[in-house]
Amino acid sequence: MSDPEIELTETADERLEALINDGLNAFNDDVTGYSDRRPLSVVVRDPESGEILGGAKGRTSLGVLFVELFWLPQRLRGSGLGSRILRMMEEEGRRRGCRAGILFTISFQAPDFYRRHGWRVFGEVPCEPPGTARVFMTKELVG
């Protein structure tokens, strides 16, 4: 058999994503004997039109809540809605048996918001533009 071809691309390929997810999940399940991964979303909708306005998306896996994406339009910020969404994510993580949560934000986004809700920084990676960093945060969900 000849060496496989390798291609670098910016194009998303659903087959590749499924292959990687399925392969990695099978490996993790074999090693741990544990399979608890589940997606998790909190959706904010306009009550009249049903239009999606924002929300949060993540997953739970191996006892950890991952908050992957979180966004609200400016007009809904500062109303307590973001806090409710985050609490819902955390509570569902706890219900699913998660002991901790992990997320990352950018220094100009929401690290202070998360700090106010008990999340703590465990690492920062400088990024562009200069003076900006990816901020990695965690929170214990038990205890």
Phi, psi and omega in degrees: 000137179280163179298142178293151174280147178238132182233133174260130185213157172258001183272127177290136179234111183298326179294318178295315180300316179296318180298314180295312180300311182297316180295314180293318178297317179297317178300310181300318180297319179296316183289316186268337187068023189223133179218096182234015185291135179209140174289159180210129177220148169239119185252132175254123182239151170290127185294336182271312185267340185079001180297137176285127183256335183168195178147200182223151181222142178191210181196166171237143181196134178050039176078018179232136173271126175250116173268108189266318181218141182209122180208139171227144175295154184309320184294343180258355180281151178082003182262356185094351181297317178300319178297318178298317180297312180299316177301319179298318178298312182297315181297319178293322175302313177300314181301327180276002177091015180286138178264340183210162174237152178224142174205166166225148178226181177248148187306332179268000180266263194226029180300324180293322176303311181293321177302318180299340181255019172089006177278147179233150180284133173239001176180154176222142177234118179301144177216186179268151354288166181310138182091357181257151179214150166281131184246117181263131188228156179218160176212134173286134182254356177243158175103000000 
